[in-house]
């Protein structure tokens, strides 16, 4: 079920006594985590949220992790999280957003799961700069089909899996509400590419929460073939989330939920149900 009752676009999947909230990474959408959400059916009702400047959620003028956390927190408060705290699951950019939300709004979160990201500054923007540049370079006015878009992006994005991930943002139809245009059907990107390109240096960083921490149960999942979670980052994570447990999924790279869906789904299910 798709809803936009609050400020952000939310897809609801499954049913269960707990509430699990999924936050996707850069250039993703809530639906990218549908497989993981389905693994929780029966134990949790899952909310898949499109982040600001992504999918069907509104666009903003600036990029700020804490502001994104505040926007998600407002959505969760709207849905009753102050009375019944949620299990918050964030991947990559969504993981940083989830950490900020938890530290700024601890009353809304029962458990936190951070996937393949740490509360540190990264230097991965070159990869995403290339993706966004390729997307912005696609001539949407001359585009006749999704197949044509795929072929046009092959040289700049040779990996078909990554190209498919990027093309999930391409939509043909009336412009999204975020664009403020109900005009004729066109090809357009459901991502605020101009802002995201400009904000990549801010995305690499993490806000300063010195002196603060959250004592709730925290699952930290890393991909065994990813370089996003390094031993040098453990101290920063431990300082903010003292009850953190690190689990590595050996066969996964950065997109753990896509690379090893069965193992990731079981990890989440065990985390949600532990202690019940």
N, C-alpha and C positions, 0 to 999 in steps of 0.2 A: 504494500500500500504506500503510495506516494502522497506526501503532505507538505504544505508550506504554511502551516498555521501560525508559526512564529516567524522569526526573521530569516531563518535558514531553511533550505530544502532538506526534508528528511524522508527516508524510505524505511518502512517498518517490515521486518521479516521475522516469521516464527512467533512462538509464544512460550511463556514460561514465567516462573515467579520472580526471577531476577530481571533487571534491565541492563542490557549491555549496549554501550554506545561506541560506535566505530568512527575513527577520524583517519582519513586517507592521507597519502603523501602528495607531493608536488605533481601537478598535471593529472592527478587522479580525480575520481568521483566516488561518492559513497558506494555506488553499486559495485566498484572494484572489489569490495570486501564482502560481497554477498555470500560467497562460498564459506567463508569463515563464520558468518552469521548463521547460515543454515546448520552448521555443525553444533550450534547451541540450541537448536529448536528442542523444546521440551524442558529446558532448564532456564532459558532466558528469552525475553522479548528483545529483539535487537533493533536499534535505531542507527541507520547508516546516514551520516550527515555529510552533505556537500559543504566543503569549507567556503568561506567568503572568496570570491574571485574564481570559483570553480563550479562546474556543473550548472545547476539551476539556482544556486544561491546568489544573493546580491553582490555587486562589485563595489569596491571601496577605492578611496583615493590614495591610500597608503597601505604599506604592509607592516604589521606589528604582531608578534606572537601573543603578547599579553592581551591585546585588543581582540585577537581571534579567540583566545581562551574566554574572554568576557562574552563574546557573541555566542559561543557554544553554551556557556554557563547560563545565559539568559534563556536560551532555548530549553535547556534542561529544567530550569526553574519553572518555566511555562508548563512543563510536563510533569511537575511534581517531585523533582529530585530532592528538594529541600526536606520533603517528608520521607522519601524513600531513595537514599543515595544509590548511585549507579556503579557498574563495573565499566571503567573507561579504558578503551583500547585505542592506541594511536600508533600509526606506522610513519616513520621518517618525519616529514614536516608535521604530520598529524601527531606524532609522538612528542615533538617539542611543544606543540599546542596543548596536548594532554597534560604534560608536566606543568606548564604554566597555569592551566585551569586548576589543577589539583592543588598547587601551592597558593593560588589566589582565592580559591573557593573550596576549601577542604571539606566543608559540610555537605557538598554535593556528591562526593566520591567515596564509595565503599572500598573498592579495589582498583588498582591501576596496573595496566599492562602496556609497556613501551616496547615497540618493535623496531629493532635495528637502527637505533639512533641513540645519542648520548647528549647530556646537557653541556656541550662544549662547542667551540667554533670549528667548522669544517672548511675544507677547500675543494669541494666537489662541484663548484659552480660551472667549471668549464664544460662538463658533460651536459648539464641542463641548459647552458647557454647555447650549445649546438642544437639541442632539440627545439628550443623555443625559436631560435633563428630559422630553422628549417620550416617550422609551422608558420611563422610570419611571412616567409618567402613564398608560400604556396599561393598561386593566383586563384583565389576563390571565385572571382567573377567569371573566369574561363573554365571553371571546373564542371565536368559533366557527370561524374559518378565517383563513388567511393573507391572503386577499383583504380580509376585514373589518379586519384589522390595518393593511393598506395604506391603506384608506379612512379609518380613524380617525386616522392620522398625517398625512394630506394637508395639513391646515391648518398644523400646526406645522412640517412638513418638506415644502414644496411641490415641491421638485425631485425628480422621480421617480427619477433616477439615485442621488441621495444616499439617498432613502428605501429604494430597493432594497438599497443597501449596508448600511444599518442593519438591515433586516429579515433579512439573512443570519444575524444573531445570534439570531433567534427560532426556537425549536425546540419541536416537539410530541412528547412521548415521556417516558420515565422521566427524572427529574432527572439531570443530569450527575454524574459522580464528584466534581467540584469542590464540589458542593452537599452531598455526603455523604448523599444521600437516594436510595434505590432504590424509592421509593414508586410510586403510580399515575401513569399518563401525564398530563402537564399541559403547558400552554404555559409556557415559561420562556425567559429570556434567557441565552445562553451568554457572558455577560460580567458581571463583578463591578461592576455599575453604581454601587452605593453607594460603593465604594472609589474608582472612577475619577472620580466626581463630586467627591469630597473631595480627590483628589490632583491635580486639574488645575493648580493653581499650581506644584506640584513638576514636573509634566510640561513646563511651559513652560521651566524652567531647564535648566542643564547642569552637571554636577559640575566642580569645579576640578581640572585636571590640570597646573597651572602647573609648568614645568620638565621636563615629560615629552613625548615624541613617539614616533611609530612611523615607521620608514623604508621600509616596504613600499609597493608600488604601490597607489595609491588613485584610484578613479574617482568623481568627484562629478557626479551628474546632476541638473540642475534643469529644471523646467518653464518654458517661455517665458512662459506666462500665469499663473505663480504668483509670489507675493511672498515665498516662504519663503527664497530665496537672494538676498541683496542684496550689492552690491559691498562694503559696509561689513563684511560677515561673512568676506570672503576671508582677511584676516590671521589670524583665529582658526583657520580651517581649516588654513591654511598652517603655522601654528606647531605644531599637533599632528600634521599629516600632510604633511611637506615634499615628498613626491613626488606630490602631488595634481594631477589634471587635471580641470578643469571642462568639462563638455559640456552644452549647453543644447538641449533638445528643443522647438523653437519652438511646435508645435501643442498642447503638453500644459499642463495646469494642475497642481495638486498631486499628483493620482493619475496620475503619468506612465505607469505600466505599464498602466493602464486606458485612458487617453486616446490613447496612441500605441503600441499593443502591438507592432506590427511593428518600428518604429524602436528601441524600447527593447530588444526581444529581440535585435536585431542588435548593438546596443551591448554588451549583456552577453556575447553569443557572442564578439565580437571581444576583449573584455577577458579572458575566461577563456582563450582560446586564444593570446593574444599572448605571444610569448617561448617558445612550445613548439617 
